[in-house]
Every structure is written in structure tokens, then in C-alpha cells.
Amino acid sequence: MTLVDTNTEDRLSGLRQWQREAYEEYFRREPRDFLAVATPGAGKTTFALTLAAELLSRHTVRSVTIVCPTEHLKKQWAEAAAAFGIAIDPDFKNGQGALGKQYTGAAITYAQVAAHPMLHRNRTEARRTLVIFDEIHHAGDALSWGEGVREAFDPAARRLALTGTPFRSDVNPIPFVEYVQDTNGVRRCAWDYSYGYAPALADGVVRPVMFMAYSGEMRWRTTAGDELAARLGEPLTQDALAQAWRAALDPKGDWITKVLAAADRRLTEVRNSHPDAGGLVIATDHENARAYARILRRITGRGATVVLSDDPTASKKINRFADSDDRWMVAVRMVSEGVDVPRLMVGVYATTTSTALFFAQVVGRFVRMRRRGELASVFLPSVPTLLEYAGELERERDHALDRPLREDDDPEQEMVEESRKKRDTPDAGDEIPFETMEASAEFDRALYDGSEFGGGTPDSPEEEDFLGLPGLLEPEQVSQLLRKRKSEQKANELKAPKEQESGPPAHEVLADLRKELNSLVGAWHHRTGQPHGVIHSELRRVCGGPPIAQASQEQIRERIAKIRAWATGQR
């Protein structure tokens, strides 16, 4: 067994304030179970290993078991533990039996535990063991996983649970987590120490994040052969939104190409101050991931690293990318956890996964700070759910039991999501024939610090204003700069002649006119059989003006009048 340095003060000297506070809170009570909630990038690993080293030096425990969500994380934990003098075996297999004498403990996955809980129970009983649960919410991914974790580690001398993202959306209880009943009779998880994104941002521990949202016109053909159209970013039914979102992410459309190009321009600006800054695209499945990599090659002239969960070299690819200065990595949803690449500063959310847990995990890949003044940028579709998550990034969440399920809640949803992430396969229903006819992209708005900038008015700041922000700004400097531009925008709107003396805002009128025109185009399509795109193109040829997304109220009204004239036989 590797000896552990017994100089406690040396270990504590390098801790951040929150880590030291959590450490002191632990040793004030020395509980058997301790739950620490800390935002991604805050340093949960350092806190946990400092605590483990102290428990080992006091001989409170003799062994350490680290339970992780992914294989890649096992290696990261083992490497981090080595710096604390703790030898962890990242390659321990269920079938090998005893741990090698050179190791103080092992790093294993939740799946390993569920596959053979008695093996790990025997190991836990054999020596006084500290169990560290990394991202403890995964222990509730399935009933069998929770039962396996409880059976395997019930005899542990100490248990330290860590999580950095919102707890589960289902009502599956998480093993070894205490739930306290509130005044409404709902049981909510009780943590021992919490350090959220907002205080971490204020302390300069994590990066601020700017979200760039893109809308656009989508057209697709259904299984029945009908052509449908919708504008992403406007109120839609659940089915229409799902299909428009899917059309936007289709590699054959222009939406994803434009968004990737914009993200790459942002990355170029960031690399002016951070030459090794990298970008990460989160794709829905392996086919889209490979297609996005091809698009990035056309945009940048350089290949992108593609990481798939069924690739045995995935961990090596991630490590190589982390140590390089390559521009882009493209991965499926499984990479949301298990990737610690601090140089990632630009992200593209190109997946239809829409849970708060997953969104927070993705954003967590970009908030890890190397030095003050770094600003992360995440590009995403203008989908109401995602915009809500982006606007509430600083809100603390917890895991509540006994709450009523919504209609669309599925107790097994998280387990299904996890299994899909591991297979890199399309979402359920993606196998249904679906053909994207058109997918244009238009900058919609930027979100930062809970505020929106831009937002669909005719005088919105240009996309380039946001893409060109310096890559090295303090959080307060970003806020001041964006709010100054917003004030200038409002001043320009007041100076501009009003299109209406009264009535709804101009952008609402514009949205209604677009809907009316799209409805008329749909009716003309059913009457003539002409594709929607052909009809829109003919209206532009006859009436003039840009595509509908950039057309003014007068230009759209002229097209509405023209298509009504066609309907009455006037050409």
C-alpha cells in the first residue's frame, strides 16, 4: 500500500475556500454518509481525495473504492489520486477477484457494481472502506442499479457522495441519500454541503457562459408524403416542435452548417487570446456525429476528433484531444459526463435530449476555468425548454420524491436515456421515415446572466457583435458590455419611426404575418402540389425581397396579397 502524507496542513493549504469549508464540515461531525453538491468545474475530485487522504492517514479507513459513471472517469480518478499518494486500480475487473497488493483501492463503474454486487460487498467487508460515489444520481438509473449499490456498499465504514448537476427528474430514491419531508409532505434530498454555480461564478472558480440561440425556417416531408413547415423559435405544438428540432439538426440541412460555422468563428476569436481553446459538438447519435465532423472539415479544412462510446479507443482519443491544440471534438451524448478537458470553451448543443439533468451536464463541460477572464459560449437551437434551462443556469435544484408525475413523465426515462447514450443510437422514433426539405438558420438571441440580448426585433444587435466578443473578459465586463449594447439598441428603437402608433410590438406583428404567409403557402401546396420552397421562391421572384426570415412587414404583406390573388385566379 502506498503511504499517504500525514501533513494535514500541507494538504489543506491548496484548497479553495469552499473545499476547505466542506472538509471542515465533514470532520466536525465525521458522519458515515456525507453528500456534497458542487457545480461542475468547482473541484469535487480534489475535495474528495483530500478527505480520503486524511481518513487514510488517520487509519479511519484502510481502502478506497471510487464508483464512476463511465470507464473514462475511472482513469481520470486514478490519475488524480496518484497525486495524493493513493494508488487506485482503474482496470479492476469483476472477474479478477482480489485487488493487487500495490493498490489502496479501485475505481469501478455503477454498471460493474450492478453486475456483481456481492463481489464488491465482500471487498468492502474485507477492509474498512471509504466509498466515493462520483455523480451519485447515477445510482438511481434503474431499480437494479440502486439495489446493487445499496447491497454492495451497505457495510462501508464511510461513504462520500458527490454530484455536480441537478438530481433526477424521476422519483427513484438514490441510495445513501437522506430525504427530508417538507411542509407540503414532499420528501426532498438533504445535502451536507452545497456550492452552486452562482457562488462559484462570484468566486471566480468557474467560467461565465454565454448562450447563442438560433431559430430558422424548417420544412420536412412526413411518412404520408405531406410537406410541413414551421419556424423554430415560435410557439409550436409538441409534435411540430420535435420535428422542426429534428430537421434543424439534420446534417443535410443548412441550419446545422450555419450554426457550426458561427461556432467556429467564435472559436477563432477565442483562440486569439487562448491559442489552444477547443470546441465540442454534442450529437444525438453516431451517424450525425460523423456527418458533423465532415461539415467541420469543410468549414475549417481540418479534421475533428470523433468520440463514440462503442469505440474501445474513446478514452485515448479524449486524452489526445485534451493534450493537443486541435479545434473540434464531436461526440454523442455519452460524453456529457466523463470529459474533463479544461480547454473546451465553445460548445454546440446538437442533440434532441431535453432533460434538465443532461443540459446541466453538457454545460458543465465548458465552465472549468483555467484562469480568470475566460468566457464560454454554447450554441443551441431556439427551443423553449433549452432557453429556459439557459436562463436559469444559476438556479439550485434538488431531488424530490412523492411529487405527482406529469403526463409525459416516465419513471424509467433516465434509464432509457442512459442506455441510448451508451449505444449512440438515434432517439426512439428516429427510425421513422423523415425527410428534411429545408432547414435555414437565423440568429435569434443571446442569453447571459439570466438576461436576453437581441431577441427577434428588427433592430437586434447583429450576430457578429456576439461572435466577436473578446475571449478574455471578466464576468462583470461581459455584463457591462452586453447591457450597454442593449441600451443602445433600445435608444435606436425609440429614434426609429414606429410602424404603428398603437397595438402589439413590431416583432409580434412580424411573427403573426409569417404564420399567415406560411399557412397560405401550405394551402396553396395542397391545392397545386407544388413544394413549399418552390412557392416561397416564386413569391420572392414576383414580389422581390429576402427570404421570409429576413423580410419586413411590408414585404410579407405584399406576398400575402399576391398568394391571395393567385387563389382568386389573378396572376
N, C-alpha and C positions, 0 to 999 in steps of 0.2 A: 504494500500500500504506500502511495506517495505521501510523504509527510507534509502537513499543512503549516504554513507560517502562523505562529501563535501571537504575533504582534497585532493585536486588535486595532490599535490606533492607526497603524500604517494602512490597514485595510479601509478604515473609515475616512481617512484624510482625502481620498479622491472622490468621495461620493457627492452627488448632487444633494441639495437640501432635502428634496422630497424622499430620496433614497435613505438618507440618514434618519429622517423623521419616521419612516416606515420601519427601519431597522430598530430604532429605539422603542417604538410602539410594540414591536414583536417581543423584544427582550424585557419590556416592562411587565408583560404577562406570561410570556413563554407558553402560549396555548398549543394544544396538539394540532389544531387546524387554524390556518390563517389565510384569508383571502385578500389579495392586493389587486386593485383595479388601477391600471395606469395606461394612459394613452399610448398608442404605437409610437415608437421612437424615443420614449422617455427614459428607457434604460432598465426595463424589468429584469433582463438577464443579469446585469451587474448587481442589482439589488439581491436577487435570489442566490447568486453564487457567493456574495459577501456573507449572507446569512448562513449558507451551507458551510462555508469555510470556518465560521465561528462555532457552529454546532459541532463540527468535526474536531476542532481544536479543544473544545470543552469535553469531548467524548460523550456528548449527549446522544450522538448517533455515530454509527460506525460505517455506514454505507449510504449512498445517494442513488436514487432512481429518478430519472427525468423522463416524463411522458410527454410526447410531442404529437402534433397533428400529422406531420409529414416526415418522410425519410430524410429530406434535405436538412430539416431543422435538427435532426439528431446529430449530424456532423457539425453544424454551427454551434450547438451547445457543447459538444465535446471539445471543440477548439477553444471556446470561451472559458470552459472550466480549467483547461490546462494552464491558463494564465494565473489561476488562483491556486495552482498546485494540486488540483483534484483530477485524477486520472479517470476519465469516463470512456467506456467502450461504446462507440457509436454503431458497431456492427454486430451487436449481440443478437443471436437468433433464438427463437423459441426451442429449436431442436437441439441446441448445444448443451443445455443443462447448466453446469456451474459456470460462474464468471471467472475469468483469468485472474490469477493472484496479483498481477501487476495493476489491476484496476480497483478503484474505490467504489465504482458503481457503473451503471449502464444507462444509455439513452435508448428508449424504445418508443413505439407509436401506440396510439389508442387502439388501432386495429390489431396490433400484436397482443395487447392485453386481452381484448375481447376474444381472440382466437384460442387463448390458453390461460385463463385467469388463475388456475390452480398452480401452474408453474411459477407465476410471479408472486402468488401468495406464499409459496414455500420459500422463495428467495427473500421475501420481506420478513418472514418469521425467523429466518436463519440468523439475521443480524439486525441490530437496531437501525432502522432505515428512515431517512428523510426522503419523502416523495415530493418532487416538484412537478406540478401539473401546469404545463405550458398551454395557454388558451383553454382553460378548464371547461368552457362551454361545449367543447367537442365531446366531452364525456356524456353528453345528453343527445348525441346524434341519433342514437337508436336505443330502444329499451335494452337490447342485449349488450350494448356498449356500456351503458350506465351500470347494469348489473355486474358486468365483468370487472369494471374499475372498482366498484364497491367490494366485490369479493376478493380481488387481488390485494387491495391496499387497506382493508379494514384493520389489519394488525400493525400498520406502520406506526412507528414511535412519533413521528412528526409528519404533517402534510402541509405543504405550501402551495396554494392555488393562485395562478396568475391569469389575468385576462386584460386585453387592451381594447376590446371592441364591445359594442352593445351585446347584451345577452340574447338569448334565443327568442324567436318570435312565437315558438310553440309553448306548451305548458308542461314539457317534460322536466322534472326536477333534476338538478345537477348534483351528482354525488359529493358529499362532504361540504356542501354549501348550506349555510343556515338560512332559513326563510322565516321572516317575522311578519305577523299579521298586522296590517294597518287598521285604521279606524273604519274602513269600509269592508273589513273582513277578507281582504285580498292579501295573500302571503307574498312578500317581496324579499328578494335576496338581500342579505345583510353583509356588507364587506367590512373588513377590519381597517383598511386604509384605501383611500381613493385619491387619484391625481389625474384630473381630466385634461382635455385638450386646451380649454380656456386658460387655466393657470399655467400650464406648460408653455403656452404661447407667450403669456405675460412674462414668464421667467426666462424666455429666450432659449428654451430647451428644444422646441420643435419649430418647424418652418410654418409660416402662414401659407394658405392655399388660395389661389385664385381659380375659379371655375369659369370656363368658356363654354357657353351653351349654343348649340346650332339647331336651327329649325330648317324648313325646306318643304318643297312640294314633292309628294310621293304618289306614284301610280303603280298599280300591280294588277295582275290577272289572277282570278280565283280558279278553283278547281272546276267551276261550272262554266268557265270561259268569260265571265264578266270582268270588265275592267273597272277598277275602283280608284278613286283619288282622294287624298286627304293632305292637309298641311300639318306637318309635325310642329307642335308648339301651340296649336289651337285646341279648344275643347273637342274631344272625340269620345265616342263610345269605347268601352274596354276592348272590344274586338278590333275596331278600326285602329285604335292606338297600337295594339300589339302588332298588327300587320304593317302599319306605317313604320313602326320602330324597326321591324324586321327588314323592310325594304331599305331603310336608311343604312343598315349595317351590311347590306348585300354588297359583296366586292364588285359585282357587275355594275352597280350604280355609281353616280358621281358624288353622292353625299360623303361616303367614307373617304374617297380620294381627296376631296377638297379639305375635309377635316384633318386628315393625315398630313396634307401639305401645309395647312395652317400650323399644326402642332410642330412640324419640322422647322418652320420659320421661327416659331417661338423658341425652339431648342437652339437654333443658330444664335439668336440674341442672347440666350442664357450662357452659351458657351463662350461668348466674348469676355465674360468675367469668370466663368468656371469652365475651362477648356475640356475637362473630362466629363461634363454633365451628360447624362443619358436619359433616354425616354423609354417608356414601357407601354405597350398596347395590350389591353386585356381583351381577348377574343372569346366568342361563345364556344367554338369547337375547333378541332384541328384543321378542318378544311378552310375555314375563314382565317385562321392564324397564318397558314401558308400563303393564302391569297393576299393578305395584308402585307406580308413580307415582300411579296413580288411588287406590290404597289410602292412600298417604301424604296425598293431598289430603283424603280423608275424615277421616283422623286429625288432621291439622294445620290444615285449612282453607286451606292454601296449596299452590300447585303446586310440583313438583320438577323440577329440570333433568334431562332425559333425554339421554344421550350414546350415539349409535350410530356404529359405525365406517363405515357406508356413508353417513353424513351429511356432506356437504362442509363444513358449519359446525361440526363437532365440536370443533375446536381453539378456535374463537371461544367456543363455549358453555363449555368448560372454563375459559378465561381469564376470562370474565364471572363465572362462579361463584366462581373464586378471588378475584376482586376485590370480591365482594359480601358480604352477611351472610345470604344465603339459607340455609335449614336443610338441604335434602337435594339430593343428586345421585344419580341412578340410572344405572348403566352396565353394559354387558356385559363379558365377561372381558377384552376388548382393553384396557380402561382400567387394568389392573393395573400396567402399566408405561406411562410417558409422562405420568403425572399428578403434578405437584408442587404440591400445594395444602396448605401447612402448617397451615391452619386445620381440616383434617379431623381430628376427634377421636373420632368414633363410626362404626363400620362394621357392616354386616350381610353375612355370607358366605352369599348366597342362590344358590349355584351348585353343580352336582354335580361340578365339576372337582376332582380329588383328588390331584394330584401335589404333592410337597413343594416343588418349584420355584414353582409357581403360588401355593400358600398363602403362602410367604415373600414373594412379590411383592406380594400383597394386603396383608399385614400391614405391609409397607414403606410403604404409602400413609399410615399413621397414626402412625408413630414419629417423624416430622420435628418437632423441638422448636422452639418459638419462645422460650419462657422456662422456667426450672426450675419444677417442681411440676405440670406438665401430665400427666394420666393419660389414656391412650387406652383405649377399650372396643370390643371386637369381639364381635358376637353370631353364634352359629353353631349348626347342628344337632348333636345328640349322636351323632356318627358316630365310631367308634373311630379311624379314620385321622386325622381332623381333631383329635381330642382329643390324640392322640399328638404331632402337629405342634405344637399349642399348648403342650403340656407340655415340649417340647424346643426351645423357641424359641432358647435360648442355645447350643445345640449347634452346633459348627462342622461343616460338611460339605465334601466335596471331590468331584471328578470322577474316577472310577476306570474305567480300561479293563481289558479282559481278564477282567472278572468274569463268572461264569456268569449267564445271563439266567434270571429267574424265569418260571414258566409264563405269567403274564399280562403279561410284558414284551413290548413291540413296538418294534423298532428305529426305526420311523417314528412312534412315538407323539407325540413332541414336535412333529414337523412337522404331524401331523394336528391336534393341539390348536391349533397356531398358525393353521392355515388356518381352523379353526372360529371362533377368536376374531375373525378378520378379517371373516368372513361374518356374524357374530352369529346363526348358525343353531343350532337345538337339537342336543343331542348325538346321536350315532348311536343309532338305536333309538327316539328320542323320537317319531318319526312313527308308531310302532305304536299302535293304539287303546288308550287307557288312561283310565279314568275314576276320579277320586278321589271316594270316597263320604264320607269323614270324615278330618279332619286336625286334631286338637286339640294344643295346645301346653301344656307344663308346664315350669317352670324346673327344671333338673336340677342344675347345679353351676356354680361359678365357678372359673377357673384363673388363678393369678397366681404368677409367680416359681417355676414348676415345682411348685407345691402346689395341691391341690384344696380347695375350701371348699364346704360343702353336700354334695351327692353322694347324694341319694336316701333318707336316713334320715328317720324320722317327725319328728324334731326339727331338721331342717335349718334354717339361717337363712332367713328369708323373702327372696323376690326383691327386695323393696323395700329391704332392707338394702344390697344391692349397687348397685341403681339410684340410690340416694340418697347414695352416697359423694361427698364434696366434689370438685369439679373441679380443685382446686388443692391437691395433696398431694405431698410429696417421696416418692420410692420407698420409703425406709425407713419413712415414716409409713404408707403403704398396707400394707406388710408387717405392721407392728405392729398396725394396726387389725384387719386380717383375722385374724391369728393370735390376737388377743385374743378375737374373736368365736368362733373355732374352739374355743378353750379353754373359753369359756362354754358352748358347745354340748355339749362332752364332759362338763362338770360337770353339766349338766341331764340328760344321758342317764344318768349314774350315780345321780342322785337319783330318776329316774323308776322306777316299778315295772317289773321285767322281765316280758315276756310269757312267756319260757321260762327255766328255770333253767340249761339247757344246750342245745346244738345250734347250728345256724347263726345268724348275725346276723339281726336282725329284717328288714332290708331285703332280704336274700336270700330269707327265707321269703315276704315280700310279693311279690317278683318271681316266685317259683315258683307262688304262688297265682294271680297274674294270668295266667300262662301256662296254668294248668289251666283257669281260667274261660274264657279266650279259645278254648281247644281245644274245650271243651264247647259254647260258643256256635257255633263253626264246625260241629261235628257236628249240632247242632240246626238250623242253617241248611240243611245238605244234606238233612236229614230232612223239614223243613217248607217250605223255600223262602223263609222269612222273612229279610229283610235282617239283617245283624249288628246294626246300630244299633237296629232295632226290638226285637230280642231283649234287648239291653242295657237299653233304655228300659223294657221290661216288667218285667225283673228289678228295676230300681230302683223302679218303681212299687209292686211287690208287697213287696219287702224294705226299701225305704227307703234312704237314704244318698246320697252324692255319686257322680259318675262314677267309673269304676274307677281312674282315675289318682290320685284323692284318697281312695279308700275304704280303711278299715282292714282288718286281717287278719280280724276277726270278721265285718265286713260282706261281704267277698268269700267267706268260708266259707259264710255264710248263702245267698248267691246260688248257690254251687256246689251246696249241698244242694237248693235249690229247683229248679234245672235238672235235677238227677238225679231228683228226684221227678216232674218232667214226663215224663222219659224212661220212667218205670215206670207212667205213666198216672195219677199223683196230681197234682191241681191244687190 
